[in-house]
Amino acid sequence: MDAGLIVSAVIFVGTYVAILSNKMARSLASLAGGVLMVLAGLYFGFYTEVAVVVDAIDWNTIGLLLGMMMLVGVLKDSGIFETMAIWVAKIAGSNYFRMILLFGFLGAVLSTTIDNVTTILLVAPISMSICSVLGVDPKPILLAQALFSNIGGVATLIGDPPNIMISGAAGFSYLDFIYNLTPTVIISLIVTVIVFKIIFSQKTEEENDKVNQEALERIKSRRASEEIESISLLRKSLFSLGLVIVLFVLHNIISITPATVALTGAALLLVLTRPDMDEILDRVEWTTILFFAGLFVVVHGVVSTGLLEIIAEGVLHLTQGHLLISTIAILFLTTIGSGIVDNIPFTAAMIPVVATLSSQLGSDSGILWWALALGAGFGGNSTYIGSSANLIVVKISESHEEPITLKYWFKYATVIALITTLVAGALLGIQVATPVHIPLLPA
């Protein structure tokens, strides 16, 4: 076996182990792995020059993330997210289960417009605060927000970071994701609601009696206008966000990349509002940007040596080239892998594998990409390290006297991840067994 391939495999595995171990920051592990891969590539010849390394980074993903982070960073100052949370509390009243569902669906809906990680960063602290004021247990509500956000984010190109990566690799448009994944997401959300109703039925009865009625009346008396910091800022922000969504829908028709759309929307909003740029740039999750950049270099290294092509051929051999078996294998492999590692790095590793399988299985194999997206999104719910949104929710819960633990996550979230993956598998199986022409899929 080629020495370069062996070394790249060692660096690849070492990077993923470092990411999984949590003994160093994920961004640091990814960046260190990327540097090691570059040095190994230049020595063994699978990287011939630094320019190749720059090309290894998916700048569409980086630009899209950066643009949306800046746009949401400005929108945050309008007070719109606090307003939404207050509305949810008002509508839910003293019905605890309704509160769980409404906060969960708030996360799901926002995740289709802004990514699920940003959604949780913005909404989870507010819902945690409301739970504290009302005197109810925040854990089921935070859990619902994480799970619903991860499921809902699968429906759009920008809703979940793995989708952004898949779009860049496969060339899918914003409408492709909506057309192919939204029905499965809606059915999975309905199933999740039913499961929540079953597993939290007793909890709901207990918490209904704990609601602080005086605090609830104070929340109900608050007017939405009191939460809005600036009507002018809100209008400009919503105009820019609306324009971005329209351009996302049209980006394939007018031949511009999602990154260009996001950065254009961010630039427009910054010009319209003239915020403190240092403050806005401080809100950009630069560690996430570095994490992605390093990860792209690491994965590109093992692609260049042919390692992931060997893995793809192994999967193809095991499934004997059968489209249905390959689809289900990708779905469950990604679900399990996303729970063990984190759905972002696992998706990065799987993209070249799926690309190779797709090219070998033929024109109908576009469904493998949807299996990858569903496996990453739903599988990310299987453990609290499976998704960045999950980790944020767990960290926020630590301010409560009884935070979300690994045992708590396995007891509730892992069950839901398994059920939604089974639902996705059944729907994918039906689609393969009864193929119909999908005009939005690229040729």
KOLZASE-536919 format. One record per residue (C-alpha): residue in one letter; x, y, z. Coordinates in Angstrom, 2 decimals, decimal comma, m for minus. Layout:
<sites>
 r      px      py      pz
 A       X       Y       Z
...
</sites>
This chain:
<sites>
 r      px      py      pz
 M    0,00    0,00    0,00
 D    1,23    3,50   m0,89
 A    3,00    5,26    2,02
 G    1,16    8,51    1,33
 L   m2,17    6,72    1,61
 I   m1,21    5,17    4,96
 V    0,02    8,47    6,39
 S   m3,06   10,35    5,19
 A   m5,27    7,65    6,77
 V   m3,43    7,99   10,09
 I   m3,82   11,79   10,05
 F   m7,49   11,45    9,07
 V   m8,28    9,00   11,89
 G   m6,16   10,97   14,37
 T   m8,03   14,17   13,57
 Y  m11,41   12,52   14,05
 V  m10,30   10,93   17,33
 A   m9,12   14,35   18,56
 I  m12,46   15,89   17,57
 L  m14,37   13,11   19,31
 S  m12,26   13,10   22,48
 N  m13,22   16,66   23,44
 K   m9,74   17,04   24,99
 M   m9,09   19,97   22,68
 A  m11,32   22,41   20,85
 R  m12,83   20,95   17,67
 S  m11,53   23,86   15,63
 L   m8,00   23,30   16,96
 A   m8,13   19,57   16,21
 S   m9,40   20,26   12,69
 L   m6,83   22,98   12,04
 A   m3,94   20,85   13,35
 G   m5,10   17,93   11,22
 G   m5,27   20,18    8,17
 V   m1,72   21,45    8,69
 L   m0,40   17,89    9,15
 M   m2,22   16,78    6,00
 V   m0,68   19,64    4,00
 L    2,83   18,79    5,21
 A    2,30   15,09    4,45
 G    0,81   15,93    1,05
 L    3,72   18,12    0,05
 Y    6,18   15,43    1,14
 F    4,44   12,41   m0,42
 G    3,20   14,27   m3,48
 F   m0,59   14,08   m3,16
 Y   m0,47   17,86   m2,60
 T    1,84   19,42   m5,18
 E    1,54   23,05   m4,10
 V   m0,21   25,22   m1,54
 A   m2,62   26,51   m4,21
 V   m4,14   23,00   m4,36
 V   m4,74   23,18   m0,62
 V   m6,63   26,46   m1,01
 D   m8,78   24,83   m3,70
 A   m9,51   21,96   m1,28
 I  m11,56   24,30    0,92
 D  m15,22   24,56   m0,09
 W  m15,44   28,35   m0,20
 N  m19,14   28,19   m1,03
 T  m19,80   26,64    2,39
 I  m17,46   29,09    4,15
 G  m19,01   32,11    2,40
 L  m22,55   30,94    3,07
 L  m21,87   30,45    6,77
 L  m20,07   33,79    7,09
 G  m22,82   35,72    5,28
 M  m25,66   34,19    7,32
 M  m23,78   34,68   10,61
 M  m23,32   38,39    9,91
 L  m26,90   38,82    8,73
 V  m28,33   37,14   11,84
 G  m25,86   39,04   14,01
 V  m27,52   42,30   12,91
 L  m31,08   40,87   13,05
 K  m30,51   39,81   16,67
 D  m30,37   43,46   17,81
 S  m33,93   44,08   16,59
 G  m35,44   42,02   19,43
 I  m37,42   39,78   17,05
 F  m36,27   36,54   18,67
 E  m37,25   37,70   22,17
 T  m40,65   38,72   20,73
 M  m41,18   35,27   19,22
 A  m40,33   33,56   22,51
 I  m42,78   35,79   24,44
 W  m45,51   35,01   21,89
 V  m44,89   31,30   22,35
 A  m45,15   31,64   26,14
 K  m48,39   33,62   25,80
 I  m49,98   31,08   23,46
 A  m48,87   28,09   25,54
 G  m50,20   29,57   28,79
 S  m50,07   27,08   31,64
 N  m50,17   24,05   29,31
 Y  m46,69   22,55   29,64
 F  m46,96   20,14   26,70
 R  m48,14   22,96   24,45
 M  m45,09   24,92   25,62
 I  m42,79   22,03   24,65
 L  m44,31   21,77   21,19
 L  m44,45   25,50   20,47
 F  m40,83   26,10   21,49
 G  m39,87   23,01   19,49
 F  m41,69   24,19   16,36
 L  m40,23   27,68   16,80
 G  m36,81   26,04   16,54
 A  m37,87   23,93   13,55
 V  m39,31   26,88   11,60
 L  m36,38   29,20   12,31
 S  m33,96   26,44   11,31
 T  m35,38   26,40    7,79
 T  m34,45   30,09    7,40
 I  m31,28   30,37    9,47
 D  m29,15   27,35   10,32
 N  m30,04   25,18   13,33
 V  m26,91   26,10   15,30
 T  m27,66   29,84   15,09
 T  m31,31   29,16   15,92
 I  m30,38   27,38   19,15
 L  m27,85   30,08   20,09
 L  m30,56   32,72   19,75
 V  m33,68   31,01   21,09
 A  m32,56   28,45   23,69
 P  m31,26   31,00   26,25
 I  m34,54   32,94   26,00
 S  m36,70   29,84   26,49
 M  m34,46   28,80   29,39
 S  m35,08   32,20   31,00
 I  m38,85   31,92   30,49
 C  m38,88   28,45   32,07
 S  m36,99   29,84   35,04
 V  m39,51   32,65   35,48
 L  m42,48   30,26   35,21
 G  m40,87   27,72   37,54
 V  m41,04   24,75   35,16
 D  m38,42   22,17   34,13
 P  m36,58   23,47   31,02
 K  m35,02   20,12   30,01
 P  m37,88   18,75   27,83
 I  m38,29   22,17   26,20
 L  m34,57   22,51   25,43
 L  m34,53   18,91   24,20
 A  m37,48   19,62   21,89
 Q  m35,77   22,70   20,51
 A  m32,60   20,77   19,69
 L  m34,40   17,79   18,14
 F  m36,95   19,84   16,22
 S  m34,26   22,24   14,97
 N  m32,11   19,37   13,70
 I  m35,08   17,71   11,99
 G  m36,48   20,97   10,57
 G  m33,08   22,11    9,36
 V  m32,87   19,11    7,03
 A  m35,64   20,60    4,87
 T  m33,59   23,42    3,33
 L  m30,14   24,02    1,91
 I  m29,19   26,48    4,67
 G  m30,97   24,75    7,57
 D  m28,25   22,28    8,50
 P  m24,47   22,59    7,91
 P  m24,26   19,09    6,32
 N  m26,82   20,23    3,72
 I  m24,62   23,19    2,79
 M  m21,72   20,77    2,22
 I  m23,90   18,35    0,22
 S  m25,16   21,19   m1,96
 G  m21,62   22,24   m2,78
 A  m20,58   18,69   m3,66
 A  m23,67   17,56   m5,59
 G  m24,79   20,86   m7,09
 F  m28,30   20,76   m5,62
 S  m30,30   23,97   m5,47
 Y  m32,36   25,45   m2,65
 L  m35,55   24,09   m4,25
 D  m34,06   20,61   m4,64
 F  m33,76   20,29   m0,87
 I  m37,29   21,58   m0,26
 Y  m38,79   19,37   m2,96
 N  m37,04   16,17   m1,96
 L  m36,71   16,44    1,83
 T  m39,58   18,55    3,16
 P  m42,23   15,77    2,97
 T  m40,00   13,43    5,00
 V  m39,23   16,22    7,48
 I  m42,93   17,03    8,00
 I  m43,86   13,37    8,57
 S  m40,89   12,94   10,93
 L  m41,93   16,02   12,92
 I  m45,47   14,64   13,28
 V  m44,08   11,32   14,48
 T  m41,79   13,18   16,91
 V  m44,78   15,04   18,36
 I  m46,58   11,74   18,97
 V  m43,50   10,26   20,65
 F  m43,09   13,36   22,83
 K  m46,75   13,09   23,85
 I  m46,21    9,49   24,95
 I  m42,90    9,83   26,78
 F  m43,70   13,13   28,52
 S  m47,37   12,53   29,39
 Q  m46,74   12,11   33,11
 K  m44,18   14,92   33,15
 T  m46,74   17,25   31,55
 E  m49,28   16,65   34,32
 E  m46,66   17,34   36,99
 E  m45,37   20,54   35,39
 N  m48,84   21,97   34,68
 D  m49,34   22,33   38,42
 K  m45,95   24,03   38,89
 V  m46,52   26,97   36,53
 N  m46,18   30,26   38,40
 Q  m49,49   31,90   37,51
 E  m48,40   35,37   38,65
 A  m45,31   35,22   36,43
 L  m47,43   33,92   33,55
 E  m49,83   36,86   33,90
 R  m46,88   39,27   33,83
 I  m45,66   37,67   30,59
 K  m49,15   37,82   29,09
 S  m49,40   41,51   29,94
 R  m46,22   42,32   28,02
 R  m46,81   43,82   24,58
 A  m44,85   42,63   21,55
 S  m43,81   46,19   20,77
 E  m41,96   46,32   24,10
 E  m39,60   43,56   22,94
 I  m38,73   45,20   19,60
 E  m35,61   47,30   20,10
 S  m35,87   49,11   16,76
 I  m38,69   48,96   14,22
 S  m36,42   50,49   11,59
 L  m33,73   47,87   12,18
 L  m36,34   45,10   12,11
 R  m37,75   46,27    8,76
 K  m34,31   46,55    7,16
 S  m33,27   43,16    8,55
 L  m36,43   41,37    7,40
 F  m36,15   43,01    3,97
 S  m32,56   41,78    3,59
 L  m33,42   38,30    4,90
 G  m36,44   38,09    2,57
 L  m34,26   39,08   m0,38
 V  m31,74   36,39    0,57
 I  m34,45   33,72    0,67
 V  m35,80   34,79   m2,74
 L  m32,29   34,69   m4,21
 F  m31,70   31,26   m2,65
 V  m34,77   30,01   m4,51
 L  m33,58   31,58   m7,78
 H  m29,83   31,06   m7,45
 N  m29,66   28,20   m9,99
 I  m31,72   30,16  m12,50
 I  m29,64   33,34  m12,22
 S  m26,38   31,38  m11,88
 I  m25,06   32,67   m8,56
 T  m23,78   30,55   m5,69
 P  m25,48   30,36   m2,26
 A  m22,36   31,97   m0,77
 T  m22,75   34,97   m3,07
 V  m26,41   35,24   m2,06
 A  m25,62   35,17    1,68
 L  m22,72   37,61    1,43
 T  m24,77   39,96   m0,76
 G  m27,61   39,97    1,77
 A  m25,20   40,56    4,64
 A  m23,42   43,39    2,81
 L  m26,75   45,05    1,95
 L  m27,94   44,88    5,57
 L  m24,63   46,22    6,89
 V  m24,81   49,18    4,49
 L  m28,44   49,88    5,42
 T  m27,93   49,70    9,18
 R  m24,27   50,82    9,63
 P  m23,70   48,79   12,83
 D  m20,49   48,63   14,87
 M  m18,48   46,29   12,62
 D  m16,20   45,12   15,43
 E  m19,26   44,00   17,39
 I  m20,82   42,22   14,39
 L  m17,56   40,44   13,56
 D  m17,31   39,35   17,21
 R  m20,64   37,56   16,73
 V  m19,30   35,53   13,82
 E  m18,41   32,03   15,00
 W  m14,84   32,10   13,69
 T  m14,05   28,82   15,45
 T  m16,75   27,18   13,31
 I  m15,28   28,72   10,15
 L  m11,80   27,41   11,06
 F  m13,27   24,01   11,92
 F  m14,79   23,70    8,45
 A  m11,66   24,96    6,66
 G   m9,36   22,48    8,43
 L  m11,81   19,65    7,93
 F  m12,05   20,27    4,18
 V   m8,25   20,03    3,88
 V   m8,10   16,80    5,92
 V  m10,84   15,12    3,88
 H   m9,40   16,34    0,57
 G   m6,09   14,76    1,54
 V   m7,56   11,26    1,88
 V   m9,56   11,82   m1,29
 S   m6,36   12,69   m3,15
 T   m4,67    9,46   m2,00
 G   m7,66    7,37   m3,11
 L   m8,53    6,09    0,39
 L  m12,19    7,12    0,34
 E  m12,58    5,69   m3,16
 I  m11,42    2,33   m1,77
 I  m14,02    2,65    1,01
 A  m16,72    3,49   m1,54
 E  m15,81    0,44   m3,60
 G  m16,03   m1,65   m0,43
 V  m19,53   m0,36    0,30
 L  m20,52   m1,00   m3,31
 H  m19,20   m4,56   m3,04
 L  m21,13   m5,22    0,17
 T  m24,38   m3,85   m1,29
 Q  m23,69   m5,61   m4,62
 G  m24,57   m2,44   m6,53
 H  m28,20   m2,58   m5,40
 L  m29,62    0,96   m5,22
 L  m32,10    0,30   m2,42
 I  m29,58   m1,52   m0,22
 S  m26,96    1,19   m0,92
 T  m29,46    3,91   m0,01
 I  m30,45    2,28    3,29
 A  m26,78    1,52    4,04
 I  m25,81    5,19    3,55
 L  m28,74    6,34    5,69
 F  m27,98    4,11    8,69
 L  m24,20    4,35    8,37
 T  m24,50    8,15    8,46
 T  m26,99    8,03   11,33
 I  m24,66    5,90   13,46
 G  m21,52    7,79   12,43
 S  m23,10   11,18   13,08
 G  m24,00   10,11   16,60
 I  m20,47    8,88   17,32
 V  m18,42   11,67   15,74
 D  m20,66   14,69   14,94
 N  m22,67   15,03   11,77
 I  m20,47   17,75   10,22
 P  m17,12   15,91   10,08
 F  m18,85   12,61    9,30
 T  m20,70   14,18    6,38
 A  m17,42   15,65    5,13
 A  m15,92   12,15    5,13
 M  m18,97   10,57    3,48
 I  m19,38   13,07    0,63
 P  m16,55   11,62   m1,52
 V  m17,83    8,10   m0,77
 V  m21,36    8,99   m1,88
 A  m20,01   10,82   m4,94
 T  m18,11    7,69   m6,01
 L  m21,11    5,43   m5,36
 S  m23,39    7,78   m7,30
 S  m21,12    7,79  m10,33
 Q  m20,97    3,99  m10,32
 L  m24,68    3,37   m9,71
 G  m25,90    5,66  m12,47
 S  m28,46    8,41  m13,00
 D  m31,00    7,20  m10,43
 S  m28,48    7,39   m7,60
 G  m29,26   11,00   m6,65
 I  m31,29    9,52   m3,81
 L  m28,03    8,55   m2,08
 W  m27,42   12,25   m1,40
 W  m30,84   12,58    0,25
 A  m30,07    9,50    2,35
 L  m26,85   11,22    3,45
 A  m28,69   14,45    4,33
 L  m31,39   12,63    6,31
 G  m28,87   10,40    8,08
 A  m26,76   13,40    9,10
 G  m29,74   15,47   10,28
 F  m31,68   12,75   12,08
 G  m28,59   10,87   13,25
 G  m27,24   14,05   14,77
 N  m30,03   13,69   17,35
 S  m28,85   10,27   18,53
 T  m26,27   11,68   20,99
 Y  m25,59   15,12   22,36
 I  m22,26   15,24   20,52
 G  m23,97   14,37   17,24
 S  m24,75   17,98   16,38
 S  m23,34   21,37   17,35
 A  m26,89   22,47   18,22
 N  m27,12   19,64   20,76
 L  m23,88   20,63   22,47
 I  m25,11   24,22   22,81
 V  m28,41   23,08   24,35
 V  m26,61   20,83   26,85
 K  m24,27   23,69   27,81
 I  m27,21   26,08   28,30
 S  m29,01   23,48   30,46
 E  m26,03   23,41   32,85
 S  m27,26   26,64   34,42
 H  m30,23   24,62   35,73
 E  m29,87   22,59   38,93
 E  m30,64   19,41   36,95
 P  m28,96   19,75   33,52
 I  m29,39   17,46   30,52
 T  m27,11   14,45   31,05
 L  m25,92   11,74   28,68
 K  m28,35    9,33   30,37
 Y  m31,24   11,77   29,90
 W  m30,34   12,22   26,23
 F  m30,20    8,46   25,60
 K  m33,49    7,93   27,39
 Y  m35,45   10,33   25,18
 A  m33,55   11,79   22,21
 T  m31,84    8,60   21,02
 V  m35,22    6,85   20,79
 I  m36,60    9,68   18,67
 A  m33,49    9,65   16,43
 L  m33,97    5,92   15,81
 I  m37,70    6,27   15,06
 T  m37,24    9,21   12,66
 T  m34,43    7,37   10,87
 L  m36,72    4,35   10,43
 V  m39,39    6,69    9,01
 A  m36,83    8,19    6,61
 G  m35,66    4,70    5,61
 A  m39,23    3,60    4,84
 L  m39,91    6,70    2,73
 L  m36,61    6,34    0,85
 G  m37,40    2,68    0,26
 I  m40,79    3,59   m1,19
 Q  m39,17    6,16   m3,47
 V  m36,61    3,64   m4,77
 A  m39,19    0,87   m5,17
 T  m41,65    3,11   m7,02
 P  m39,41    5,55   m8,90
 V  m40,97    8,68  m10,34
 H  m39,34   11,34  m12,43
 I  m38,17   14,20  m10,19
 P  m37,66   17,21  m12,49
 L  m35,74   19,22   m9,87
 L  m32,96   16,67   m9,56
 P  m29,93   17,73  m11,62
 A  m29,03   15,50  m14,49
</sites>
